[in-house]
Amino acid sequence: VSRCGMIYMEPGTLGWEPLLQSWINTLPNSIIDQNKTVIKQMFLRFCEPLLYLIRKGGVKELSATSDSNLVRSTMNLFDCFMDDFYDTKYVTALPDLDSRAQLEGVFFFSCIWSLGGTLDTPGRDKFNLLFRGLMEKEFPAVLKQQFNFPFDIPPPHKTYIFTLPGQGSVYDFRFIKE
């Protein structure tokens, strides 16, 4: 505690969840609250197990990072795809289902290349396996056992509209807005 009443905390103590809530408040106003909730739920479903894999799953990062920096990188990549959502004409013409599918695709791409982008090749193989499991409606019990998660992974509230093809690695695909 400083003399001016400020409390200093280590980033690891604070965690990344307050960053998420703060960032969600900066998303374009055209993203309806329902979709903001979907975005938050995707972050909560994907980030905890993926960060657990990176920190305790026996994978190697090519350059050292912190959890909050990895999640913030996901947010930064996500923001790069938000230009259309600042255009009110575009958003009003976009059906809700298409809007949600676009937001899911942006999140998946951002998550893969921020959280998984720092891993070596064997780590990417594990990341690929875990990421595909997280895209399932029900997280596979065999993966929970394999990765030895000490926590439960909540199911998504709705099945994801945007899916990745089954063949290849999650790193083999890119997101193209159409």
N, CA, C and O of each residue as an XYZ file, in Angstrom:
712
protein
N       0.862     -1.177      0.000
C       0.000      0.000      0.000
C       0.902      1.232      0.000
O       1.862      1.315      0.766
N       0.585      2.162     -0.851
C       1.369      3.390     -0.904
C       0.757      4.446      0.010
O      -0.331      4.260      0.555
N       1.480      5.563      0.170
C       0.978      6.642      1.032
C      -0.243      7.330      0.436
O      -1.003      7.971      1.163
N      -0.443      7.211     -0.865
C      -1.618      7.867     -1.461
C      -2.807      6.912     -1.565
O      -3.779      7.210     -2.258
N      -2.738      5.774     -0.888
C      -3.883      4.890     -0.797
C      -4.025      3.894     -1.927
O      -5.059      3.235     -2.034
N      -3.016      3.766     -2.772
C      -3.079      2.799     -3.868
C      -2.601      1.439     -3.374
O      -1.667      1.347     -2.577
N      -3.245      0.402     -3.851
C      -2.832     -0.958     -3.515
C      -2.199     -1.572     -4.753
O      -2.819     -1.616     -5.816
N      -0.989     -2.037     -4.622
C      -0.283     -2.667     -5.733
C      -0.431     -4.179     -5.622
O      -0.252     -4.753     -4.548
N      -0.759     -4.817     -6.738
C      -0.930     -6.263     -6.749
C      -0.137     -6.857     -7.908
O       0.013     -6.231     -8.958
N       0.361     -8.059     -7.707
C       1.020     -8.782     -8.784
C      -0.030     -9.193     -9.811
O      -1.143     -9.550     -9.425
N       0.286     -9.155    -11.110
C      -0.694     -9.560    -12.125
C      -1.192    -10.985    -11.918
O      -2.361    -11.272    -12.178
N      -0.326    -11.879    -11.455
C      -0.730    -13.263    -11.218
C      -1.761    -13.384    -10.121
O      -2.603    -14.282    -10.154
N      -1.707    -12.489     -9.146
C      -2.657    -12.500     -8.040
C      -4.034    -12.033     -8.509
O      -5.060    -12.565     -8.086
N      -4.039    -11.046     -9.377
C      -5.282    -10.474     -9.872
C      -5.979    -11.417    -10.842
O      -7.208    -11.493    -10.850
N      -5.214    -12.140    -11.663
C      -5.795    -13.025    -12.663
C      -6.188    -12.270    -13.920
O      -6.027    -11.053    -14.003
N      -6.697    -12.995    -14.885
C      -7.051    -12.386    -16.167
C      -8.542    -12.067    -16.284
O      -8.935    -11.364    -17.215
N      -9.377    -12.555    -15.381
C     -10.815    -12.329    -15.483
C     -11.212    -10.855    -15.405
O     -12.101    -10.440    -16.147
N     -10.587    -10.035    -14.530
C     -10.930     -8.600    -14.549
C     -10.568     -7.922    -15.877
O     -11.260     -7.005    -16.320
N      -9.484     -8.379    -16.503
C      -9.136     -7.853    -17.832
C     -10.242     -8.160    -18.828
O     -10.609     -7.321    -19.651
N     -10.766     -9.371    -18.740
C     -11.840     -9.785    -19.649
C     -13.062     -8.895    -19.481
O     -13.605     -8.399    -20.467
N     -13.496     -8.688    -18.254
C     -14.691     -7.871    -18.025
C     -14.471     -6.436    -18.496
O     -15.361     -5.831    -19.094
N     -13.304     -5.903    -18.230
C     -12.989     -4.548    -18.673
C     -12.995     -4.453    -20.196
O     -13.520     -3.494    -20.760
N     -12.410     -5.451    -20.860
C     -12.350     -5.463    -22.317
C     -13.741     -5.605    -22.930
O     -14.050     -4.931    -23.913
N     -14.574     -6.461    -22.373
C     -15.936     -6.646    -22.907
C     -16.695     -5.324    -22.901
O     -17.510     -5.071    -23.788
N     -16.433     -4.486    -21.912
C     -17.084     -3.171    -21.849
C     -16.630     -2.238    -22.963
O     -17.277     -1.219    -23.203
N     -15.533     -2.557    -23.652
C     -15.041     -1.707    -24.742
C     -15.476     -2.200    -26.121
O     -15.193     -1.545    -27.124
N     -16.154     -3.338    -26.187
C     -16.595     -3.864    -27.484
C     -17.586     -2.903    -28.124
O     -18.246     -2.134    -27.426
N     -17.695     -2.942    -29.457
C     -18.624     -2.021    -30.130
C     -20.046     -2.143    -29.575
O     -20.499     -3.233    -29.222
N     -20.733     -1.013    -29.506
C     -22.098     -0.979    -28.989
C     -23.060     -1.814    -29.819
O     -24.106     -2.235    -29.325
N     -22.712     -2.058    -31.084
C     -23.596     -2.823    -31.967
C     -23.638     -4.309    -31.607
O     -24.532     -5.024    -32.059
N     -22.686     -4.782    -30.802
C     -22.719     -6.177    -30.364
C     -23.717     -6.252    -29.208
O     -23.512     -5.663    -28.146
N     -24.786     -6.981    -29.441
C     -25.852     -7.049    -28.431
C     -25.355     -7.778    -27.186
O     -24.403     -8.555    -27.243
N     -26.013     -7.514    -26.065
C     -25.608     -8.097    -24.783
C     -25.569     -9.619    -24.828
O     -24.706    -10.241    -24.208
N     -26.497    -10.214    -25.556
C     -26.520    -11.673    -25.673
C     -25.219    -12.186    -26.291
O     -24.669    -13.191    -25.839
N     -24.732    -11.503    -27.316
C     -23.472    -11.917    -27.949
C     -22.265    -11.606    -27.073
O     -21.274    -12.335    -27.105
N     -22.338    -10.532    -26.294
C     -21.257    -10.249    -25.345
C     -21.178    -11.355    -24.301
O     -20.088    -11.725    -23.866
N     -22.318    -11.878    -23.901
C     -22.344    -12.998    -22.959
C     -21.727    -14.239    -23.592
O     -20.986    -14.968    -22.931
N     -22.026    -14.487    -24.868
C     -21.447    -15.633    -25.587
C     -19.924    -15.493    -25.635
O     -19.203    -16.466    -25.413
N     -19.442    -14.298    -25.922
C     -17.996    -14.059    -25.983
C     -17.366    -14.341    -24.621
O     -16.346    -15.025    -24.533
N     -17.965    -13.822    -23.580
C     -17.439    -14.036    -22.223
C     -17.422    -15.523    -21.887
O     -16.444    -16.022    -21.329
N     -18.488    -16.226    -22.219
C     -18.553    -17.657    -21.927
C     -17.490    -18.437    -22.697
O     -16.933    -19.402    -22.174
N     -17.206    -18.028    -23.936
C     -16.153    -18.708    -24.697
C     -14.789    -18.481    -24.034
O     -13.995    -19.414    -23.916
N     -14.521    -17.270    -23.612
C     -13.267    -16.998    -22.909
C     -13.150    -17.869    -21.661
O     -12.105    -18.468    -21.408
N     -14.227    -17.933    -20.884
C     -14.190    -18.701    -19.638
C     -14.062    -20.201    -19.904
O     -13.376    -20.901    -19.159
N     -14.700    -20.693    -20.937
C     -14.628    -22.130    -21.255
C     -13.261    -22.516    -21.798
O     -12.724    -23.557    -21.420
N     -12.685    -21.698    -22.678
C     -11.453    -22.067    -23.372
C     -10.188    -21.676    -22.610
O      -9.243    -22.462    -22.550
N     -10.155    -20.495    -22.036
C      -8.897    -19.985    -21.485
C      -8.388    -20.777    -20.286
O      -7.196    -21.075    -20.210
N      -9.261    -21.119    -19.354
C      -8.781    -21.820    -18.162
C      -8.088    -23.142    -18.505
O      -6.966    -23.359    -18.048
N      -8.712    -24.045    -19.296
C      -8.015    -25.295    -19.611
C      -6.785    -25.099    -20.507
O      -5.785    -25.799    -20.351
N      -6.860    -24.154    -21.438
C      -5.703    -23.927    -22.319
C      -4.530    -23.337    -21.534
O      -3.382    -23.720    -21.758
N      -4.808    -22.417    -20.625
C      -3.735    -21.871    -19.793
C      -3.182    -22.943    -18.851
O      -1.983    -22.972    -18.572
N      -4.051    -23.811    -18.370
C      -3.600    -24.923    -17.523
C      -2.648    -25.816    -18.323
O      -1.608    -26.235    -17.816
N      -3.008    -26.101    -19.563
C      -2.128    -26.895    -20.432
C      -0.773    -26.213    -20.595
O       0.268    -26.861    -20.489
N      -0.784    -24.924    -20.849
C       0.463    -24.181    -21.084
C       1.332    -24.147    -19.829
O       2.553    -24.267    -19.919
N       0.717    -23.985    -18.668
C       1.483    -23.865    -17.424
C       1.830    -25.207    -16.779
O       2.920    -25.364    -16.228
N       0.917    -26.173    -16.842
C       1.108    -27.410    -16.083
C       0.957    -28.669    -16.931
O       0.954    -29.778    -16.396
N       0.833    -28.511    -18.225
C       0.560    -29.658    -19.092
C       1.781    -30.250    -19.756
O       1.653    -31.095    -20.642
N       2.960    -29.825    -19.346
C       4.172    -30.394    -19.917
C       4.497    -29.918    -21.319
O       5.215    -30.600    -22.050
N       3.982    -28.757    -21.712
C       4.311    -28.199    -23.022
C       5.359    -27.105    -22.847
O       5.554    -26.577    -21.752
N       6.019    -26.783    -23.933
C       7.101    -25.786    -23.880
C       6.741    -24.578    -24.740
O       6.355    -24.711    -25.901
N       6.877    -23.409    -24.144
C       6.691    -22.164    -24.889
C       8.021    -21.740    -25.507
O       9.075    -21.877    -24.886
N       7.962    -21.227    -26.728
C       9.175    -20.755    -27.383
C       9.666    -19.449    -26.769
O      10.859    -19.147    -26.799
N       8.740    -18.684    -26.215
C       9.118    -17.486    -25.462
C       8.191    -17.393    -24.260
O       6.989    -17.633    -24.373
N       8.746    -17.049    -23.126
C       7.981    -17.029    -21.874
C       6.912    -15.941    -21.908
O       7.136    -14.842    -22.416
N       5.756    -16.271    -21.362
C       4.631    -15.332    -21.311
C       3.952    -15.425    -19.949
O       4.263    -16.302    -19.142
N       3.029    -14.514    -19.711
C       2.195    -14.599    -18.517
C       0.757    -14.861    -18.970
O       0.404    -14.593    -20.119
N      -0.055    -15.378    -18.074
C      -1.446    -15.682    -18.416
C      -2.188    -14.434    -18.887
O      -2.895    -14.466    -19.895
N      -2.022    -13.336    -18.151
C      -2.749    -12.126    -18.533
C      -2.285    -11.588    -19.886
O      -3.089    -11.025    -20.628
N      -1.010    -11.749    -20.217
C      -0.538    -11.305    -21.532
C      -1.095    -12.180    -22.652
O      -1.434    -11.675    -23.722
N      -1.191    -13.490    -22.412
C      -1.759    -14.385    -23.424
C      -3.234    -14.068    -23.670
O      -3.675    -14.007    -24.818
N      -3.990    -13.868    -22.600
C      -5.412    -13.559    -22.755
C      -5.577    -12.190    -23.393
O      -6.451    -11.998    -24.238
N      -4.746    -11.245    -22.997
C      -4.811     -9.904    -23.605
C      -4.480     -9.980    -25.098
O      -5.063     -9.248    -25.898
N      -3.560    -10.850    -25.474
C      -3.242    -11.043    -26.897
C      -4.459    -11.578    -27.652
O      -4.705    -11.196    -28.796
N      -5.214    -12.460    -27.006
C      -6.446    -12.966    -27.622
C      -7.410    -11.810    -27.866
O      -8.024    -11.716    -28.928
N      -7.534    -10.942    -26.882
C      -8.419     -9.780    -27.012
C      -7.946     -8.850    -28.124
O      -8.758     -8.333    -28.891
N      -6.639     -8.637    -28.213
C      -6.093     -7.755    -29.250
C      -6.369     -8.309    -30.646
O      -6.777     -7.566    -31.538
N      -6.149     -9.612    -30.840
C      -6.450    -10.219    -32.141
C      -7.943    -10.121    -32.434
O      -8.338     -9.813    -33.559
N      -8.761    -10.378    -31.437
C     -10.212    -10.279    -31.590
C     -10.593     -8.875    -32.061
O     -11.409     -8.719    -32.969
N     -10.000     -7.858    -31.441
C     -10.286     -6.469    -31.809
C      -9.950     -6.168    -33.269
O     -10.594     -5.321    -33.889
N      -8.962     -6.843    -33.815
C      -8.573     -6.618    -35.214
C      -9.694     -6.961    -36.193
O      -9.717     -6.448    -37.312
N     -10.620     -7.824    -35.781
C     -11.710     -8.243    -36.659
C     -13.018     -7.499    -36.380
O     -14.050     -7.838    -36.958
N     -12.991     -6.511    -35.523
C     -14.220     -5.842    -35.104
C     -14.607     -4.643    -35.958
O     -15.609     -3.990    -35.666
N     -13.845     -4.332    -37.004
C     -14.126     -3.144    -37.796
C     -15.536     -3.137    -38.380
O     -16.176     -2.086    -38.422
N     -16.034     -4.291    -38.831
C     -17.399     -4.334    -39.377
C     -18.455     -4.020    -38.334
O     -19.515     -3.492    -38.668
N     -18.184     -4.336    -37.081
C     -19.175     -4.117    -36.035
C     -19.278     -2.641    -35.607
O     -20.140     -2.287    -34.803
N     -18.414     -1.803    -36.138
C     -18.548     -0.362    -35.910
C     -19.422      0.289    -36.989
O     -19.789      1.458    -36.875
N     -19.750     -0.476    -38.035
C     -20.588      0.005    -39.127
C     -22.037     -0.401    -38.850
O     -22.387     -1.574    -38.975
N     -22.872      0.557    -38.479
C     -24.252      0.240    -38.093
C     -25.056     -0.344    -39.255
O     -25.917     -1.195    -39.031
N     -24.798      0.090    -40.488
C     -25.511     -0.461    -41.650
C     -25.197     -1.952    -41.796
O     -26.085     -2.766    -42.050
N     -23.938     -2.286    -41.634
C     -23.516     -3.680    -41.754
C     -24.174     -4.531    -40.664
O     -24.693     -5.612    -40.942
N     -24.152     -4.049    -39.455
C     -24.667     -4.818    -38.318
C     -26.178     -5.007    -38.412
O     -26.677     -6.091    -38.108
N     -26.913     -3.982    -38.824
C     -28.370     -4.121    -38.927
C     -28.759     -5.080    -40.044
O     -29.808     -5.718    -39.962
N     -27.946     -5.194    -41.076
C     -28.239     -6.114    -42.178
C     -27.793     -7.545    -41.872
O     -28.174     -8.475    -42.582
N     -27.000     -7.724    -40.838
C     -26.450     -9.035    -40.500
C     -27.415     -9.791    -39.581
O     -27.728     -9.317    -38.489
N     -27.891    -10.974    -40.023
C     -28.774    -11.755    -39.133
C     -28.037    -12.147    -37.846
O     -26.814    -12.286    -37.839
N     -28.795    -12.324    -36.763
C     -28.207    -12.651    -35.459
C     -27.355    -13.917    -35.516
O     -26.295    -13.982    -34.894
N     -27.814    -14.918    -36.257
C     -27.079    -16.178    -36.362
C     -25.723    -15.964    -37.044
O     -24.713    -16.528    -36.623
N     -25.712    -15.146    -38.099
C     -24.456    -14.845    -38.795
C     -23.521    -14.034    -37.913
O     -22.306    -14.231    -37.932
N     -24.092    -13.133    -37.150
C     -23.289    -12.327    -36.234
C     -22.599    -13.220    -35.207
O     -21.402    -13.083    -34.958
N     -23.364    -14.135    -34.615
C     -22.792    -15.046    -33.622
C     -21.739    -15.954    -34.248
O     -20.699    -16.206    -33.639
N     -21.999    -16.446    -35.458
C     -21.028    -17.307    -36.140
C     -19.731    -16.543    -36.408
O     -18.641    -17.092    -36.248
N     -19.847    -15.286    -36.812
C     -18.659    -14.482    -37.066
C     -17.875    -14.251    -35.778
O     -16.648    -14.345    -35.779
N     -18.556    -13.954    -34.695
C     -17.880    -13.736    -33.411
C     -17.203    -15.011    -32.917
O     -16.111    -14.950    -32.354
N     -17.839    -16.165    -33.122
C     -17.217    -17.433    -32.742
C     -15.957    -17.682    -33.561
O     -14.924    -18.064    -33.011
N     -16.037    -17.469    -34.868
C     -14.871    -17.672    -35.728
C     -13.715    -16.762    -35.347
O     -12.558    -17.183    -35.328
N     -14.035    -15.523    -35.049
C     -13.008    -14.572    -34.617
C     -12.374    -15.038    -33.313
O     -11.153    -14.992    -33.160
N     -13.207    -15.488    -32.368
C     -12.657    -15.954    -31.098
C     -11.760    -17.165    -31.294
O     -10.653    -17.202    -30.756
N     -12.214    -18.157    -32.054
C     -11.418    -19.371    -32.241
C     -10.062    -19.040    -32.881
O      -9.025    -19.524    -32.427
N     -10.076    -18.218    -33.928
C      -8.824    -17.832    -34.580
C      -7.915    -17.096    -33.600
O      -6.722    -17.386    -33.510
N      -8.480    -16.152    -32.875
C      -7.697    -15.349    -31.924
C      -7.120    -16.214    -30.816
O      -5.970    -16.034    -30.418
N      -7.900    -17.134    -30.327
C      -7.476    -18.017    -29.244
C      -6.336    -18.939    -29.704
O      -5.343    -19.113    -28.997
N      -6.491    -19.514    -30.875
C      -5.466    -20.433    -31.396
C      -4.135    -19.708    -31.558
O      -3.093    -20.221    -31.148
N      -4.164    -18.522    -32.153
C      -2.906    -17.857    -32.482
C      -2.346    -16.979    -31.379
O      -1.235    -16.466    -31.517
N      -3.073    -16.790    -30.297
C      -2.486    -16.075    -29.164
C      -2.076    -17.069    -28.082
O      -0.906    -17.118    -27.700
N      -3.015    -17.852    -27.590
C      -2.680    -18.825    -26.541
C      -1.788    -19.939    -27.083
O      -0.835    -20.347    -26.419
N      -2.085    -20.427    -28.268
C      -1.323    -21.543    -28.812
C      -0.154    -21.147    -29.687
O       0.632    -22.002    -30.095
N      -0.027    -19.868    -29.982
C       1.017    -19.413    -30.898
C       2.429    -19.480    -30.347
O       3.395    -19.468    -31.111
N       2.562    -19.550    -29.022
C       3.903    -19.535    -28.424
C       4.461    -20.936    -28.178
O       5.569    -21.081    -27.660
N       3.693    -21.976    -28.550
C       4.104    -23.348    -28.229
C       5.002    -23.952    -29.304
O       4.935    -23.584    -30.477
N       5.853    -24.900    -28.865
C       6.665    -25.651    -29.821
C       5.775    -26.708    -30.493
O       4.602    -26.836    -30.143
N       6.320    -27.458    -31.446
C       5.526    -28.407    -32.226
C       4.847    -29.485    -31.373
O       3.651    -29.711    -31.557
N       5.543    -30.161    -30.453
C       4.822    -31.137    -29.621
C       3.732    -30.484    -28.757
O       2.688    -31.090    -28.518
N       3.966    -29.277    -28.301
C       2.965    -28.550    -27.521
C       1.751    -28.199    -28.369
O       0.622    -28.217    -27.878
N       1.977    -27.881    -29.634
C       0.865    -27.559    -30.528
C      -0.013    -28.785    -30.778
O      -1.227    -28.664    -30.944
N       0.604    -29.960    -30.804
C      -0.184    -31.189    -30.964
C      -1.138    -31.372    -29.789
O      -2.306    -31.711    -29.982
N      -0.645    -31.150    -28.578
C      -1.500    -31.255    -27.387
C      -2.566    -30.157    -27.390
O      -3.724    -30.403    -27.054
N      -2.162    -28.949    -27.770
C      -3.091    -27.822    -27.843
C      -4.213    -28.138    -28.830
O      -5.383    -27.887    -28.544
N      -3.856    -28.690    -29.992
C      -4.826    -29.053    -31.021
C      -5.852    -30.036    -30.460
O      -7.055    -29.853    -30.648
N      -5.391    -31.059    -29.784
C      -6.258    -32.072    -29.206
C      -7.223    -31.450    -28.179
O      -8.425    -31.715    -28.199
N      -6.677    -30.633    -27.298
C      -7.490    -29.991    -26.268
C      -8.481    -28.997    -26.876
O      -9.645    -28.958    -26.475
N      -8.029    -28.200    -27.834
C      -8.897    -27.194    -28.443
C     -10.088    -27.850    -29.139
O     -11.217    -27.373    -29.026
N      -9.834    -28.937    -29.853
C     -10.924    -29.650    -30.526
C     -11.911    -30.225    -29.508
O     -13.119    -30.230    -29.743
N     -11.393    -30.707    -28.379
C     -12.277    -31.194    -27.322
C     -13.146    -30.094    -26.747
O     -14.310    -30.326    -26.420
N     -12.589    -28.896    -26.620
C     -13.339    -27.761    -26.078
C     -14.431    -27.294    -27.041
O     -15.407    -26.678    -26.615
N     -14.274    -27.580    -28.321
C     -15.291    -27.194    -29.298
C     -16.505    -28.125    -29.266
O     -17.553    -27.805    -29.827
N     -16.361    -29.266    -28.615
C     -17.471    -30.221    -28.516
C     -18.531    -29.703    -27.547
O     -18.228    -28.934    -26.634
N     -19.772    -30.130    -27.754
C     -20.864    -29.739    -26.849
C     -20.580    -30.242    -25.434
O     -20.775    -29.517    -24.459
N     -20.124    -31.473    -25.332
C     -19.767    -32.069    -24.046
C     -18.273    -32.367    -24.087
O     -17.820    -33.121    -24.948
N     -17.501    -31.787    -23.172
C     -16.051    -32.017    -23.173
C     -15.778    -33.499    -22.913
O     -16.272    -34.052    -21.931
N     -14.990    -34.153    -23.788
C     -14.746    -35.593    -23.650
C     -14.069    -35.953    -22.322
O     -13.061    -35.360    -21.938
N     -14.651    -36.937    -21.635
C     -14.129    -37.379    -20.337
C     -12.709    -37.919    -20.473
O     -11.891    -37.759    -19.567
N     -12.418    -38.558    -21.606
C     -11.080    -39.110    -21.807
C     -10.027    -37.991    -21.842
O      -8.905    -38.182    -21.373
N     -10.387    -36.840    -22.390
C      -9.451    -35.708    -22.412
C      -9.294    -35.102    -21.024
O      -8.196    -34.698    -20.642
N     -10.382    -35.038    -20.271
C     -10.288    -34.522    -18.893
C      -9.332    -35.389    -18.083
O      -8.538    -34.885    -17.289
N      -9.419    -36.681    -18.291
C      -8.534    -37.608    -17.590
C      -7.100    -37.492    -18.120
O      -6.147    -37.487    -17.340
N      -6.950    -37.400    -19.441
C      -5.622    -37.317    -20.044
C      -4.863    -36.067    -19.596
O      -3.668    -36.131    -19.310
N      -5.561    -34.932    -19.536
C      -4.917    -33.678    -19.154
C      -4.949    -33.442    -17.645
O      -4.338    -32.498    -17.145
N      -5.662    -34.305    -16.926
C      -5.684    -34.277    -15.467
C      -6.130    -32.920    -14.906
O      -5.491    -32.365    -14.013
N      -7.234    -32.400    -15.445
C      -7.745    -31.114    -14.993
C      -8.313    -31.229    -13.577
O      -9.097    -32.136    -13.299
N      -7.927    -30.324    -12.689
C      -8.488    -30.347    -11.326
C      -9.798    -29.571    -11.225
O     -10.276    -29.317    -10.119
N     -10.381    -29.195    -12.346
C     -11.604    -28.398    -12.369
C     -12.537    -28.953    -13.442
O     -12.112    -29.691    -14.331
N     -13.796    -28.590    -13.345
C     -14.777    -28.984    -14.350
C     -14.798    -27.954    -15.470
O     -14.557    -26.767    -15.252
N     -15.091    -28.432    -16.664
C     -15.191    -27.542    -17.818
C     -16.673    -27.384    -18.138
O     -17.342    -28.357    -18.487
N     -17.185    -26.165    -18.021
C     -18.621    -25.963    -18.242
C     -18.989    -26.184    -19.712
O     -18.213    -25.843    -20.604
N     -20.157    -26.748    -19.959
C     -20.583    -26.902    -21.355
C     -20.954    -25.541    -21.932
O     -21.333    -24.630    -21.196
N     -20.843    -25.406    -23.252
C     -21.300    -24.144    -23.849
C     -22.823    -24.053    -23.694
O     -23.511    -25.073    -23.651
N     -23.331    -22.845    -23.610
C     -24.780    -22.679    -23.466
C     -25.508    -23.058    -24.746
O     -26.667    -23.474    -24.714
N     -24.820    -22.910    -25.871
C     -25.376    -23.311    -27.164
C     -24.262    -23.996    -27.952
O     -23.080    -23.707    -27.765
N     -24.665    -24.909    -28.836
C     -23.687    -25.542    -29.710
C     -23.075    -24.461    -30.599
O     -23.767    -23.546    -31.044
N     -21.774    -24.577    -30.853
C     -21.110    -23.569    -31.679
C     -21.565    -23.688    -33.127
O     -21.664    -24.786    -33.677
N     -21.835    -22.554    -33.724
C     -22.244    -22.490    -35.127
C     -21.015    -22.675    -36.008
O     -21.041    -23.411    -36.994
N     -19.950    -21.995    -35.634
C     -18.713    -22.007    -36.411
C     -17.878    -23.203    -35.951
O     -17.542    -23.308    -34.771
N     -17.547    -24.093    -36.866
C     -16.710    -25.238    -36.512
C     -15.520    -25.317    -37.452
O     -15.546    -24.797    -38.568
N     -14.489    -25.971    -36.979
C     -13.310    -26.191    -37.805
C     -13.424    -27.563    -38.460
O     -13.973    -28.488    -37.862
N     -12.912    -27.705    -39.684
C     -12.925    -29.030    -40.314
C     -12.195    -30.052    -39.445
O     -11.260    -29.705    -38.723
N     -12.624    -31.306    -39.516
C     -12.074    -32.356    -38.669
C     -10.660    -32.785    -39.024
O      -9.919    -33.245    -38.155
N     -10.279    -32.646    -40.267
C      -8.941    -33.072    -40.670
C      -7.915    -31.974    -40.393
O      -8.246    -30.789    -40.349
N      -6.677    -32.390    -40.209
C      -5.595    -31.434    -39.978
C      -5.605    -30.882    -38.561
O      -6.358    -31.327    -37.695
N      -4.750    -29.909    -38.362
C      -4.587    -29.262    -37.067
C      -5.376    -27.955    -37.043
O      -5.689    -27.399    -38.095
N      -5.698    -27.465    -35.848
C      -6.379    -26.174    -35.747
C      -5.493    -25.057    -36.288
O      -5.988    -23.986    -36.637
N      -4.203    -25.299    -36.359
C      -3.263    -24.301    -36.880
C      -3.272    -24.233    -38.409
O      -2.692    -23.317    -38.991
N      -3.923    -25.194    -39.057
C      -3.941    -25.251    -40.520
C      -4.971    -24.333    -41.133
O      -4.989    -24.166    -42.353
N      -5.831    -23.732    -40.332
C      -6.943    -22.964    -40.856
C      -6.837    -21.503    -40.484
O      -6.207    -21.142    -39.490
N      -7.460    -20.670    -41.292
C      -7.520    -19.245    -40.998
C      -8.964    -18.805    -41.067
O      -9.807    -19.479    -41.658
N      -9.237    -17.674    -40.462
C     -10.596    -17.159    -40.447
C     -10.725    -16.089    -41.524
O      -9.956    -15.129    -41.574
N     -11.720    -16.285    -42.383
C     -12.004    -15.300    -43.438
C     -13.440    -14.860    -43.259
O     -14.352    -15.687    -43.256
N     -13.647    -13.559    -43.109
C     -15.005    -13.033    -42.969
C     -15.699    -13.090    -44.324
O     -15.162    -12.626    -45.330
N     -16.887    -13.659    -44.335
C     -17.678    -13.696    -45.581
C     -19.093    -13.310    -45.292
O     -19.922    -13.277    -46.201
